[in-house]
Amino acid sequence: MVRTAFVGACALDFQRPRRTAILAFGVAVFAVGTATSSYAATQITGAGSTFDFPFFSRAFYEYSRKNPDVTIDYQPIGSGGGIERFTARTVDFGATDVPMNAQELSRAPGEVLQIPVTLGGVGIAYNLPGIQKGLKLTREVVADIYLGKITKWNDHAIAKLNPGVKPPDLPITAVHRFDESGTTYIFTEFLSSFSPEWKQKVGTGKSVQWPISIGGKGNEGVAGLVQETAGAIGYVELAYLLENEMPYALLQNKAGKYLYPSIDTVAAAAATKPVSDTDFSIVDTDCAECYPISGYSWVILYKKPADPQRGKLLNQIMNWLVTEGQPIAKTVHYVLLPENVKKQAQQVLSQMQ
């Protein structure tokens, strides 16, 4: 027998061989040690949001380092896939960037608890030769690009925002997520919040009918397509942008200020309101220092786990994640939960039986 060990922050290439390698954050369980070792006592499994993947990788690695009898195997398959596996009870927990709705909850075989675990921003990544920073985009321009109304980078609507940058005469290739995605929900909710045309024609959802654009799987898939396609634009979680050193735009918020997504600008959005699993949106707030595409991500658990012992361990892990584990978030460009939200998460976790 061999001992299992947990490894975080691995470099994995999720793309086809012809693509530029994308640095992702792997969570892997592999065998080390000698034939006299034994397997770790418990392996907890989870699946869902790719938005969470960098944070979970680092945090679960640290938890297992401190608790060597526990491994946590998390599969970043998208929020929709995570909800499906959680509902089928093939994993111990799911993760989603938008809480389960009433219809999804009705399909679950038990009462569900939903807790916020982290905060992040969704950046507007682009690939324009010679332009690494300083590109400005308004909310309306982003909507018009994804509606197919702006098709060239030197369109007057973009050029007038960037007189010193001079966007090139290149066609725009818009990129979206083709899997069911909480990141897509946050992005489309942002577009719906100010664009009546987007709200009517496309709407908000984890998966929508895109008027144009090409699809990639996961945040890493969108990042890969943007990196390999001159003229591309895509919405990508901040941690992936920073780890892959990708250019991303200054986005105009509701107050008219151009901001990059950052720990500070996302934290400012979170500070504008309390949050619950029925009132969770922090996109496009009125605050001048708030990045407009910000959102919480959530872990979903059963109030009464099928296996009480695993449930007790899972409760301990999640309590650690929303308290002692929170400082790890900053190391991978996420935002710590506000104190009131941490307490709220702990109160929800206290309901587990």
Contacts in CASP RR format, 6 or more apart in sequence:
PFRMAT RR
TARGET T0000
AUTHOR 0000-0000-0000
METHOD contacts of the structure
MODEL  1
MVRTAFVGACALDFQRPRRTAILAFGVAVFAVGTATSSYAATQITGAGST
FDFPFFSRAFYEYSRKNPDVTIDYQPIGSGGGIERFTARTVDFGATDVPM
NAQELSRAPGEVLQIPVTLGGVGIAYNLPGIQKGLKLTREVVADIYLGKI
TKWNDHAIAKLNPGVKPPDLPITAVHRFDESGTTYIFTEFLSSFSPEWKQ
KVGTGKSVQWPISIGGKGNEGVAGLVQETAGAIGYVELAYLLENEMPYAL
LQNKAGKYLYPSIDTVAAAAATKPVSDTDFSIVDTDCAECYPISGYSWVI
LYKKPADPQRGKLLNQIMNWLVTEGQPIAKTVHYVLLPENVKKQAQQVLS
QMQ
1 35 0 8 1.000
1 36 0 8 1.000
1 37 0 8 1.000
1 38 0 8 1.000
1 39 0 8 1.000
2 31 0 8 1.000
2 32 0 8 1.000
2 33 0 8 1.000
2 34 0 8 1.000
2 35 0 8 1.000
2 37 0 8 1.000
2 39 0 8 1.000
3 31 0 8 1.000
3 32 0 8 1.000
3 33 0 8 1.000
3 37 0 8 1.000
3 38 0 8 1.000
3 39 0 8 1.000
3 40 0 8 1.000
4 29 0 8 1.000
4 30 0 8 1.000
4 31 0 8 1.000
4 39 0 8 1.000
4 40 0 8 1.000
4 43 0 8 1.000
4 71 0 8 1.000
5 29 0 8 1.000
5 30 0 8 1.000
5 31 0 8 1.000
5 32 0 8 1.000
5 64 0 8 1.000
5 71 0 8 1.000
6 27 0 8 1.000
6 28 0 8 1.000
6 29 0 8 1.000
6 60 0 8 1.000
6 61 0 8 1.000
6 64 0 8 1.000
6 65 0 8 1.000
6 71 0 8 1.000
6 72 0 8 1.000
7 26 0 8 1.000
7 27 0 8 1.000
7 28 0 8 1.000
7 29 0 8 1.000
7 30 0 8 1.000
7 61 0 8 1.000
8 25 0 8 1.000
8 26 0 8 1.000
8 27 0 8 1.000
8 28 0 8 1.000
8 57 0 8 1.000
8 58 0 8 1.000
8 60 0 8 1.000
8 61 0 8 1.000
9 25 0 8 1.000
9 26 0 8 1.000
9 54 0 8 1.000
9 57 0 8 1.000
9 58 0 8 1.000
9 61 0 8 1.000
10 24 0 8 1.000
10 25 0 8 1.000
10 26 0 8 1.000
10 27 0 8 1.000
10 28 0 8 1.000
10 57 0 8 1.000
11 21 0 8 1.000
11 23 0 8 1.000
11 24 0 8 1.000
11 26 0 8 1.000
12 24 0 8 1.000
12 26 0 8 1.000
13 19 0 8 1.000
13 21 0 8 1.000
13 22 0 8 1.000
13 24 0 8 1.000
14 22 0 8 1.000
14 24 0 8 1.000
14 217 0 8 1.000
14 218 0 8 1.000
14 220 0 8 1.000
14 221 0 8 1.000
15 21 0 8 1.000
15 22 0 8 1.000
15 220 0 8 1.000
15 221 0 8 1.000
15 224 0 8 1.000
19 224 0 8 1.000
19 227 0 8 1.000
19 228 0 8 1.000
20 224 0 8 1.000
20 227 0 8 1.000
20 228 0 8 1.000
22 220 0 8 1.000
22 221 0 8 1.000
22 223 0 8 1.000
22 224 0 8 1.000
22 227 0 8 1.000
22 240 0 8 1.000
22 244 0 8 1.000
23 243 0 8 1.000
23 244 0 8 1.000
24 53 0 8 1.000
24 54 0 8 1.000
24 76 0 8 1.000
24 220 0 8 1.000
24 240 0 8 1.000
24 243 0 8 1.000
25 53 0 8 1.000
25 54 0 8 1.000
25 57 0 8 1.000
25 58 0 8 1.000
25 239 0 8 1.000
25 243 0 8 1.000
25 332 0 8 1.000
26 53 0 8 1.000
26 57 0 8 1.000
27 53 0 8 1.000
27 56 0 8 1.000
27 57 0 8 1.000
27 60 0 8 1.000
27 61 0 8 1.000
27 72 0 8 1.000
27 73 0 8 1.000
27 74 0 8 1.000
27 75 0 8 1.000
27 76 0 8 1.000
29 43 0 8 1.000
29 71 0 8 1.000
29 73 0 8 1.000
40 68 0 8 1.000
40 69 0 8 1.000
40 70 0 8 1.000
40 71 0 8 1.000
41 69 0 8 1.000
41 70 0 8 1.000
42 69 0 8 1.000
42 70 0 8 1.000
42 71 0 8 1.000
42 310 0 8 1.000
42 313 0 8 1.000
43 70 0 8 1.000
43 71 0 8 1.000
43 72 0 8 1.000
43 73 0 8 1.000
44 70 0 8 1.000
44 71 0 8 1.000
44 72 0 8 1.000
44 73 0 8 1.000
44 92 0 8 1.000
44 93 0 8 1.000
44 310 0 8 1.000
44 313 0 8 1.000
44 314 0 8 1.000
44 317 0 8 1.000
45 72 0 8 1.000
45 73 0 8 1.000
45 74 0 8 1.000
45 75 0 8 1.000
45 90 0 8 1.000
45 91 0 8 1.000
45 92 0 8 1.000
45 93 0 8 1.000
46 72 0 8 1.000
46 73 0 8 1.000
46 74 0 8 1.000
46 75 0 8 1.000
46 82 0 8 1.000
46 85 0 8 1.000
46 86 0 8 1.000
46 91 0 8 1.000
46 92 0 8 1.000
46 93 0 8 1.000
46 94 0 8 1.000
46 95 0 8 1.000
47 74 0 8 1.000
47 75 0 8 1.000
47 76 0 8 1.000
47 77 0 8 1.000
47 78 0 8 1.000
47 81 0 8 1.000
47 82 0 8 1.000
47 85 0 8 1.000
47 86 0 8 1.000
47 91 0 8 1.000
47 94 0 8 1.000
47 95 0 8 1.000
48 74 0 8 1.000
48 75 0 8 1.000
48 76 0 8 1.000
48 77 0 8 1.000
48 78 0 8 1.000
48 79 0 8 1.000
48 80 0 8 1.000
48 81 0 8 1.000
48 82 0 8 1.000
48 83 0 8 1.000
48 85 0 8 1.000
48 94 0 8 1.000
48 95 0 8 1.000
48 96 0 8 1.000
49 76 0 8 1.000
49 78 0 8 1.000
49 79 0 8 1.000
49 82 0 8 1.000
49 95 0 8 1.000
49 96 0 8 1.000
49 97 0 8 1.000
49 182 0 8 1.000
49 183 0 8 1.000
49 297 0 8 1.000
50 76 0 8 1.000
50 77 0 8 1.000
50 78 0 8 1.000
50 181 0 8 1.000
50 183 0 8 1.000
50 218 0 8 1.000
50 219 0 8 1.000
50 220 0 8 1.000
50 237 0 8 1.000
51 79 0 8 1.000
51 97 0 8 1.000
51 120 0 8 1.000
51 182 0 8 1.000
51 183 0 8 1.000
51 219 0 8 1.000
51 237 0 8 1.000
51 297 0 8 1.000
52 76 0 8 1.000
52 95 0 8 1.000
52 97 0 8 1.000
52 117 0 8 1.000
52 118 0 8 1.000
52 297 0 8 1.000
53 74 0 8 1.000
53 76 0 8 1.000
53 219 0 8 1.000
54 237 0 8 1.000
54 239 0 8 1.000
54 240 0 8 1.000
54 243 0 8 1.000
54 332 0 8 1.000
54 333 0 8 1.000
54 334 0 8 1.000
55 117 0 8 1.000
55 118 0 8 1.000
55 239 0 8 1.000
55 328 0 8 1.000
55 329 0 8 1.000
55 332 0 8 1.000
55 334 0 8 1.000
56 72 0 8 1.000
56 74 0 8 1.000
56 76 0 8 1.000
56 95 0 8 1.000
57 74 0 8 1.000
57 332 0 8 1.000
58 328 0 8 1.000
58 331 0 8 1.000
58 332 0 8 1.000
59 321 0 8 1.000
59 325 0 8 1.000
59 328 0 8 1.000
59 329 0 8 1.000
60 72 0 8 1.000
60 74 0 8 1.000
62 325 0 8 1.000
62 328 0 8 1.000
63 70 0 8 1.000
63 72 0 8 1.000
63 317 0 8 1.000
63 320 0 8 1.000
63 321 0 8 1.000
63 325 0 8 1.000
64 70 0 8 1.000
64 71 0 8 1.000
64 72 0 8 1.000
70 313 0 8 1.000
70 317 0 8 1.000
72 317 0 8 1.000
74 95 0 8 1.000
75 91 0 8 1.000
76 218 0 8 1.000
77 85 0 8 1.000
77 179 0 8 1.000
78 179 0 8 1.000
78 180 0 8 1.000
78 181 0 8 1.000
78 182 0 8 1.000
78 218 0 8 1.000
79 95 0 8 1.000
79 96 0 8 1.000
79 97 0 8 1.000
79 98 0 8 1.000
79 180 0 8 1.000
79 181 0 8 1.000
79 182 0 8 1.000
79 183 0 8 1.000
79 185 0 8 1.000
79 206 0 8 1.000
80 96 0 8 1.000
80 179 0 8 1.000
80 180 0 8 1.000
80 181 0 8 1.000
80 182 0 8 1.000
80 206 0 8 1.000
81 179 0 8 1.000
81 180 0 8 1.000
82 91 0 8 1.000
82 94 0 8 1.000
82 95 0 8 1.000
82 96 0 8 1.000
83 94 0 8 1.000
83 96 0 8 1.000
83 100 0 8 1.000
83 104 0 8 1.000
83 180 0 8 1.000
83 300 0 8 1.000
85 91 0 8 1.000
85 94 0 8 1.000
86 93 0 8 1.000
86 94 0 8 1.000
86 108 0 8 1.000
86 300 0 8 1.000
87 104 0 8 1.000
87 107 0 8 1.000
87 108 0 8 1.000
87 109 0 8 1.000
89 109 0 8 1.000
89 306 0 8 1.000
92 305 0 8 1.000
92 310 0 8 1.000
92 311 0 8 1.000
92 314 0 8 1.000
93 299 0 8 1.000
93 300 0 8 1.000
93 301 0 8 1.000
93 314 0 8 1.000
93 318 0 8 1.000
94 299 0 8 1.000
94 300 0 8 1.000
94 301 0 8 1.000
95 117 0 8 1.000
95 297 0 8 1.000
95 298 0 8 1.000
95 299 0 8 1.000
95 300 0 8 1.000
96 182 0 8 1.000
96 297 0 8 1.000
96 298 0 8 1.000
96 300 0 8 1.000
97 181 0 8 1.000
97 182 0 8 1.000
97 183 0 8 1.000
97 185 0 8 1.000
97 186 0 8 1.000
97 295 0 8 1.000
97 296 0 8 1.000
97 297 0 8 1.000
97 298 0 8 1.000
98 182 0 8 1.000
98 185 0 8 1.000
98 186 0 8 1.000
98 205 0 8 1.000
98 206 0 8 1.000
98 280 0 8 1.000
98 298 0 8 1.000
99 114 0 8 1.000
99 277 0 8 1.000
99 278 0 8 1.000
99 280 0 8 1.000
99 298 0 8 1.000
99 300 0 8 1.000
100 108 0 8 1.000
100 112 0 8 1.000
100 114 0 8 1.000
100 277 0 8 1.000
100 300 0 8 1.000
105 112 0 8 1.000
108 302 0 8 1.000
110 302 0 8 1.000
110 303 0 8 1.000
110 304 0 8 1.000
111 302 0 8 1.000
111 303 0 8 1.000
111 304 0 8 1.000
112 300 0 8 1.000
112 301 0 8 1.000
112 302 0 8 1.000
112 303 0 8 1.000
113 300 0 8 1.000
113 301 0 8 1.000
113 302 0 8 1.000
113 303 0 8 1.000
113 348 0 8 1.000
113 349 0 8 1.000
113 351 0 8 1.000
113 352 0 8 1.000
114 277 0 8 1.000
114 298 0 8 1.000
114 299 0 8 1.000
114 300 0 8 1.000
114 301 0 8 1.000
114 348 0 8 1.000
115 298 0 8 1.000
115 299 0 8 1.000
115 301 0 8 1.000
115 318 0 8 1.000
115 322 0 8 1.000
115 344 0 8 1.000
115 345 0 8 1.000
115 348 0 8 1.000
115 349 0 8 1.000
116 275 0 8 1.000
116 280 0 8 1.000
116 296 0 8 1.000
116 297 0 8 1.000
116 298 0 8 1.000
116 322 0 8 1.000
116 337 0 8 1.000
116 341 0 8 1.000
116 344 0 8 1.000
116 345 0 8 1.000
117 296 0 8 1.000
117 297 0 8 1.000
117 298 0 8 1.000
117 299 0 8 1.000
117 318 0 8 1.000
117 321 0 8 1.000
117 322 0 8 1.000
117 337 0 8 1.000
117 345 0 8 1.000
118 296 0 8 1.000
118 297 0 8 1.000
118 329 0 8 1.000
118 334 0 8 1.000
118 335 0 8 1.000
118 337 0 8 1.000
119 266 0 8 1.000
119 267 0 8 1.000
119 270 0 8 1.000
119 294 0 8 1.000
119 295 0 8 1.000
119 296 0 8 1.000
119 297 0 8 1.000
119 329 0 8 1.000
119 334 0 8 1.000
119 335 0 8 1.000
119 336 0 8 1.000
119 337 0 8 1.000
120 237 0 8 1.000
120 238 0 8 1.000
120 239 0 8 1.000
120 261 0 8 1.000
120 266 0 8 1.000
120 294 0 8 1.000
120 295 0 8 1.000
120 296 0 8 1.000
120 297 0 8 1.000
120 334 0 8 1.000
120 335 0 8 1.000
121 186 0 8 1.000
121 237 0 8 1.000
121 238 0 8 1.000
121 261 0 8 1.000
121 266 0 8 1.000
121 291 0 8 1.000
121 293 0 8 1.000
121 294 0 8 1.000
121 295 0 8 1.000
122 183 0 8 1.000
122 186 0 8 1.000
122 187 0 8 1.000
122 190 0 8 1.000
122 235 0 8 1.000
122 236 0 8 1.000
122 237 0 8 1.000
122 238 0 8 1.000
122 261 0 8 1.000
122 293 0 8 1.000
122 294 0 8 1.000
122 295 0 8 1.000
123 235 0 8 1.000
123 236 0 8 1.000
123 237 0 8 1.000
123 238 0 8 1.000
123 241 0 8 1.000
123 248 0 8 1.000
123 249 0 8 1.000
123 251 0 8 1.000
123 261 0 8 1.000
123 293 0 8 1.000
124 137 0 8 1.000
124 142 0 8 1.000
124 233 0 8 1.000
124 234 0 8 1.000
124 235 0 8 1.000
124 248 0 8 1.000
124 249 0 8 1.000
124 251 0 8 1.000
124 293 0 8 1.000
125 222 0 8 1.000
125 223 0 8 1.000
125 226 0 8 1.000
125 233 0 8 1.000
125 234 0 8 1.000
125 235 0 8 1.000
125 236 0 8 1.000
125 241 0 8 1.000
125 246 0 8 1.000
125 247 0 8 1.000
125 248 0 8 1.000
125 249 0 8 1.000
126 135 0 8 1.000
126 226 0 8 1.000
126 231 0 8 1.000
126 232 0 8 1.000
126 233 0 8 1.000
126 234 0 8 1.000
126 247 0 8 1.000
126 248 0 8 1.000
126 249 0 8 1.000
127 226 0 8 1.000
127 227 0 8 1.000
127 228 0 8 1.000
127 229 0 8 1.000
127 230 0 8 1.000
127 231 0 8 1.000
127 232 0 8 1.000
127 233 0 8 1.000
127 247 0 8 1.000
128 135 0 8 1.000
128 153 0 8 1.000
128 167 0 8 1.000
128 168 0 8 1.000
128 170 0 8 1.000
128 230 0 8 1.000
128 231 0 8 1.000
128 247 0 8 1.000
129 168 0 8 1.000
129 230 0 8 1.000
131 165 0 8 1.000
131 167 0 8 1.000
131 168 0 8 1.000
131 247 0 8 1.000
132 247 0 8 1.000
133 247 0 8 1.000
134 162 0 8 1.000
134 165 0 8 1.000
134 249 0 8 1.000
134 250 0 8 1.000
135 162 0 8 1.000
135 165 0 8 1.000
135 167 0 8 1.000
135 247 0 8 1.000
135 249 0 8 1.000
135 250 0 8 1.000
136 161 0 8 1.000
136 162 0 8 1.000
136 165 0 8 1.000
136 249 0 8 1.000
136 250 0 8 1.000
136 252 0 8 1.000
136 258 0 8 1.000
137 158 0 8 1.000
137 161 0 8 1.000
137 249 0 8 1.000
137 250 0 8 1.000
137 251 0 8 1.000
137 252 0 8 1.000
138 161 0 8 1.000
138 251 0 8 1.000
138 252 0 8 1.000
139 190 0 8 1.000
139 191 0 8 1.000
139 194 0 8 1.000
139 195 0 8 1.000
139 251 0 8 1.000
139 252 0 8 1.000
139 253 0 8 1.000
139 254 0 8 1.000
139 284 0 8 1.000
139 292 0 8 1.000
140 157 0 8 1.000
140 194 0 8 1.000
140 195 0 8 1.000
141 150 0 8 1.000
141 157 0 8 1.000
141 158 0 8 1.000
141 161 0 8 1.000
142 191 0 8 1.000
142 251 0 8 1.000
143 191 0 8 1.000
143 194 0 8 1.000
143 195 0 8 1.000
143 197 0 8 1.000
143 198 0 8 1.000
144 150 0 8 1.000
144 157 0 8 1.000
145 172 0 8 1.000
145 174 0 8 1.000
145 233 0 8 1.000
146 174 0 8 1.000
146 176 0 8 1.000
146 191 0 8 1.000
146 198 0 8 1.000
146 202 0 8 1.000
146 210 0 8 1.000
146 211 0 8 1.000
146 212 0 8 1.000
146 213 0 8 1.000
147 197 0 8 1.000
147 198 0 8 1.000
147 201 0 8 1.000
147 202 0 8 1.000
147 211 0 8 1.000
147 212 0 8 1.000
148 174 0 8 1.000
148 211 0 8 1.000
148 212 0 8 1.000
150 157 0 8 1.000
150 158 0 8 1.000
150 172 0 8 1.000
151 171 0 8 1.000
151 172 0 8 1.000
152 169 0 8 1.000
152 170 0 8 1.000
152 171 0 8 1.000
152 172 0 8 1.000
153 167 0 8 1.000
153 168 0 8 1.000
153 169 0 8 1.000
153 170 0 8 1.000
153 171 0 8 1.000
153 172 0 8 1.000
153 231 0 8 1.000
154 167 0 8 1.000
154 168 0 8 1.000
154 169 0 8 1.000
154 170 0 8 1.000
158 167 0 8 1.000
159 166 0 8 1.000
159 167 0 8 1.000
170 230 0 8 1.000
170 231 0 8 1.000
171 231 0 8 1.000
172 231 0 8 1.000
172 232 0 8 1.000
172 233 0 8 1.000
173 213 0 8 1.000
173 214 0 8 1.000
173 229 0 8 1.000
173 231 0 8 1.000
173 232 0 8 1.000
173 233 0 8 1.000
174 210 0 8 1.000
174 212 0 8 1.000
174 213 0 8 1.000
174 214 0 8 1.000
174 232 0 8 1.000
174 233 0 8 1.000
174 234 0 8 1.000
175 213 0 8 1.000
175 214 0 8 1.000
175 215 0 8 1.000
175 216 0 8 1.000
175 222 0 8 1.000
175 225 0 8 1.000
175 226 0 8 1.000
175 229 0 8 1.000
175 232 0 8 1.000
175 233 0 8 1.000
175 234 0 8 1.000
176 184 0 8 1.000
176 210 0 8 1.000
176 213 0 8 1.000
176 214 0 8 1.000
176 215 0 8 1.000
176 216 0 8 1.000
176 222 0 8 1.000
176 234 0 8 1.000
176 235 0 8 1.000
177 183 0 8 1.000
177 184 0 8 1.000
177 215 0 8 1.000
177 216 0 8 1.000
177 217 0 8 1.000
177 218 0 8 1.000
177 219 0 8 1.000
177 222 0 8 1.000
177 235 0 8 1.000
178 215 0 8 1.000
178 216 0 8 1.000
178 217 0 8 1.000
179 207 0 8 1.000
179 216 0 8 1.000
179 217 0 8 1.000
179 218 0 8 1.000
180 206 0 8 1.000
180 207 0 8 1.000
181 206 0 8 1.000
181 207 0 8 1.000
181 218 0 8 1.000
182 206 0 8 1.000
183 218 0 8 1.000
183 219 0 8 1.000
183 235 0 8 1.000
183 236 0 8 1.000
183 237 0 8 1.000
184 205 0 8 1.000
184 206 0 8 1.000
184 207 0 8 1.000
184 208 0 8 1.000
184 235 0 8 1.000
185 204 0 8 1.000
185 205 0 8 1.000
185 206 0 8 1.000
186 283 0 8 1.000
186 293 0 8 1.000
186 294 0 8 1.000
186 295 0 8 1.000
187 235 0 8 1.000
187 293 0 8 1.000
188 198 0 8 1.000
188 202 0 8 1.000
188 203 0 8 1.000
188 204 0 8 1.000
188 205 0 8 1.000
188 208 0 8 1.000
189 204 0 8 1.000
189 205 0 8 1.000
189 281 0 8 1.000
189 283 0 8 1.000
190 283 0 8 1.000
190 284 0 8 1.000
190 292 0 8 1.000
190 293 0 8 1.000
191 198 0 8 1.000
191 199 0 8 1.000
191 202 0 8 1.000
191 203 0 8 1.000
191 204 0 8 1.000
192 198 0 8 1.000
192 199 0 8 1.000
192 202 0 8 1.000
192 203 0 8 1.000
192 204 0 8 1.000
193 283 0 8 1.000
193 284 0 8 1.000
194 254 0 8 1.000
194 284 0 8 1.000
201 211 0 8 1.000
202 208 0 8 1.000
202 209 0 8 1.000
202 210 0 8 1.000
202 211 0 8 1.000
214 225 0 8 1.000
215 222 0 8 1.000
215 225 0 8 1.000
216 222 0 8 1.000
216 225 0 8 1.000
219 236 0 8 1.000
219 237 0 8 1.000
219 240 0 8 1.000
220 240 0 8 1.000
222 234 0 8 1.000
222 235 0 8 1.000
222 236 0 8 1.000
223 236 0 8 1.000
223 240 0 8 1.000
223 241 0 8 1.000
223 244 0 8 1.000
223 246 0 8 1.000
225 232 0 8 1.000
225 234 0 8 1.000
226 232 0 8 1.000
226 233 0 8 1.000
226 234 0 8 1.000
226 236 0 8 1.000
226 246 0 8 1.000
227 244 0 8 1.000
227 246 0 8 1.000
235 293 0 8 1.000
236 246 0 8 1.000
236 248 0 8 1.000
238 261 0 8 1.000
238 262 0 8 1.000
238 266 0 8 1.000
238 333 0 8 1.000
238 334 0 8 1.000
239 332 0 8 1.000
239 333 0 8 1.000
239 334 0 8 1.000
240 246 0 8 1.000
241 248 0 8 1.000
241 261 0 8 1.000
242 333 0 8 1.000
243 332 0 8 1.000
243 333 0 8 1.000
248 260 0 8 1.000
248 261 0 8 1.000
250 258 0 8 1.000
250 259 0 8 1.000
250 260 0 8 1.000
251 258 0 8 1.000
251 259 0 8 1.000
251 260 0 8 1.000
251 261 0 8 1.000
251 291 0 8 1.000
251 292 0 8 1.000
251 293 0 8 1.000
252 258 0 8 1.000
252 292 0 8 1.000
253 259 0 8 1.000
253 284 0 8 1.000
253 285 0 8 1.000
253 287 0 8 1.000
253 288 0 8 1.000
253 290 0 8 1.000
253 291 0 8 1.000
253 292 0 8 1.000
254 284 0 8 1.000
254 285 0 8 1.000
254 286 0 8 1.000
254 292 0 8 1.000
255 286 0 8 1.000
255 287 0 8 1.000
255 288 0 8 1.000
255 290 0 8 1.000
256 288 0 8 1.000
257 288 0 8 1.000
257 289 0 8 1.000
259 265 0 8 1.000
259 289 0 8 1.000
259 290 0 8 1.000
259 291 0 8 1.000
259 292 0 8 1.000
260 291 0 8 1.000
261 291 0 8 1.000
261 293 0 8 1.000
261 294 0 8 1.000
262 291 0 8 1.000
263 330 0 8 1.000
263 333 0 8 1.000
263 334 0 8 1.000
263 335 0 8 1.000
264 289 0 8 1.000
265 289 0 8 1.000
265 290 0 8 1.000
265 291 0 8 1.000
265 294 0 8 1.000
266 291 0 8 1.000
266 294 0 8 1.000
266 295 0 8 1.000
266 335 0 8 1.000
267 335 0 8 1.000
267 336 0 8 1.000
267 338 0 8 1.000
268 287 0 8 1.000
268 289 0 8 1.000
268 290 0 8 1.000
268 291 0 8 1.000
269 282 0 8 1.000
269 283 0 8 1.000
269 285 0 8 1.000
269 287 0 8 1.000
269 290 0 8 1.000
269 291 0 8 1.000
269 292 0 8 1.000
269 294 0 8 1.000
269 295 0 8 1.000
270 282 0 8 1.000
270 294 0 8 1.000
270 295 0 8 1.000
270 296 0 8 1.000
270 335 0 8 1.000
270 338 0 8 1.000
270 341 0 8 1.000
271 287 0 8 1.000
271 338 0 8 1.000
272 282 0 8 1.000
272 285 0 8 1.000
272 286 0 8 1.000
272 287 0 8 1.000
272 290 0 8 1.000
273 279 0 8 1.000
273 282 0 8 1.000
273 285 0 8 1.000
274 340 0 8 1.000
274 341 0 8 1.000
274 344 0 8 1.000
275 282 0 8 1.000
275 296 0 8 1.000
275 341 0 8 1.000
275 344 0 8 1.000
276 344 0 8 1.000
277 298 0 8 1.000
280 295 0 8 1.000
280 296 0 8 1.000
280 298 0 8 1.000
281 295 0 8 1.000
282 290 0 8 1.000
282 294 0 8 1.000
282 295 0 8 1.000
282 296 0 8 1.000
283 292 0 8 1.000
283 293 0 8 1.000
283 294 0 8 1.000
283 295 0 8 1.000
284 292 0 8 1.000
284 293 0 8 1.000
285 292 0 8 1.000
296 341 0 8 1.000
299 318 0 8 1.000
299 321 0 8 1.000
301 314 0 8 1.000
301 315 0 8 1.000
301 318 0 8 1.000
301 349 0 8 1.000
301 352 0 8 1.000
302 352 0 8 1.000
303 351 0 8 1.000
303 352 0 8 1.000
303 353 0 8 1.000
304 352 0 8 1.000
304 353 0 8 1.000
305 311 0 8 1.000
305 314 0 8 1.000
305 352 0 8 1.000
305 353 0 8 1.000
308 353 0 8 1.000
311 352 0 8 1.000
314 352 0 8 1.000
315 349 0 8 1.000
315 352 0 8 1.000
318 345 0 8 1.000
318 349 0 8 1.000
319 346 0 8 1.000
319 349 0 8 1.000
322 337 0 8 1.000
322 342 0 8 1.000
322 345 0 8 1.000
322 346 0 8 1.000
322 349 0 8 1.000
323 342 0 8 1.000
323 346 0 8 1.000
326 336 0 8 1.000
326 337 0 8 1.000
326 342 0 8 1.000
327 336 0 8 1.000
329 335 0 8 1.000
329 336 0 8 1.000
330 336 0 8 1.000
337 345 0 8 1.000
END
